[in-house]
Amino acid sequence: MNSSATGDLLKQEIARLWQQREELKGSLEERMTSTARRKQLQQLITIDEELSHLDTRYKQIWDAQHQSREQKGEADDTGNF
């Protein structure tokens, strides 16, 4: 799998996790027992950690692609290197 395809998959996974995170945040605003709240807070922490990891991986791929383009003198769709 090339880095562009990997980047696209990472973006999809980031979007999926972000949606899940927003749903959890919304449900935390509802009344619930402290046990249920702790469980959801732990899920939110886990999702935030996963998002951070995916964001780091995506940035590494993005940087590598753009560094390669700069070395080749190629611009992307926006005219940027």
C-alpha positions as CSV (number, residue, x, y, z in Angstrom):
1,M,0.0,0.0,0.0
2,N,1.5,3.4,-0.9
3,S,1.7,6.3,1.4
4,S,-1.2,8.2,-0.2
5,A,-3.5,5.2,0.3
6,T,-2.3,4.8,3.9
7,G,-2.9,8.5,4.5
8,D,-6.4,8.2,3.2
9,L,-7.1,5.2,5.4
10,L,-5.7,7.1,8.4
11,K,-8.0,10.1,7.6
12,Q,-11.0,7.8,7.5
13,E,-10.1,6.2,10.8
14,I,-9.5,9.7,12.4
15,A,-13.0,10.8,11.2
16,R,-14.6,7.6,12.6
17,L,-12.9,8.0,16.0
18,W,-13.7,11.7,16.1
19,Q,-17.4,10.9,15.6
20,Q,-17.3,8.3,18.3
21,R,-15.6,10.8,20.6
22,E,-18.2,13.4,20.0
23,E,-21.0,10.9,20.7
24,L,-19.3,10.0,24.0
25,K,-18.9,13.6,25.0
26,G,-22.6,14.2,24.3
27,S,-23.6,11.2,26.4
28,L,-21.4,12.3,29.2
29,E,-23.7,15.4,29.5
30,E,-26.6,13.1,30.3
31,R,-27.5,12.0,33.9
32,M,-25.9,8.6,34.7
33,T,-24.4,6.7,37.5
34,S,-20.9,7.4,38.5
35,T,-19.8,3.9,37.4
36,A,-21.2,4.4,33.9
37,R,-19.7,7.9,33.8
38,R,-16.2,6.5,34.8
39,K,-16.5,3.8,32.1
40,Q,-17.3,6.4,29.4
41,L,-14.6,8.7,30.6
42,Q,-12.1,5.9,30.2
43,Q,-13.4,5.2,26.7
44,L,-13.0,8.9,25.9
45,I,-9.4,8.8,27.2
46,T,-8.7,5.7,25.1
47,I,-10.2,7.4,22.0
48,D,-8.1,10.5,22.6
49,E,-5.0,8.4,22.8
50,E,-5.8,6.6,19.6
51,L,-6.5,9.9,17.8
52,S,-3.2,11.3,19.0
53,H,-1.4,8.2,17.6
54,L,-3.2,8.3,14.3
55,D,-2.6,12.1,13.9
56,T,1.1,11.6,14.5
57,R,1.2,8.8,11.9
58,Y,-0.7,10.9,9.4
59,K,1.6,13.9,9.9
60,Q,4.7,11.7,9.3
61,I,3.2,10.4,6.0
62,W,2.1,13.9,5.0
63,D,5.6,15.3,5.8
64,A,7.3,12.6,3.9
65,Q,5.1,13.1,0.8
66,H,5.6,16.8,0.8
67,Q,9.4,16.6,1.4
68,S,9.6,14.2,-1.6
69,R,7.6,16.7,-3.7
70,E,9.9,19.5,-2.7
71,Q,12.9,17.5,-3.6
72,K,11.4,16.7,-7.0
73,G,10.2,20.3,-7.5
74,E,6.6,19.1,-7.9
75,A,3.6,21.1,-6.6
76,D,0.4,19.6,-5.3
77,D,-3.2,20.4,-6.5
78,T,-3.1,23.7,-4.7
79,G,0.2,24.8,-6.2
80,N,2.1,24.2,-2.9
81,F,5.0,21.9,-2.5
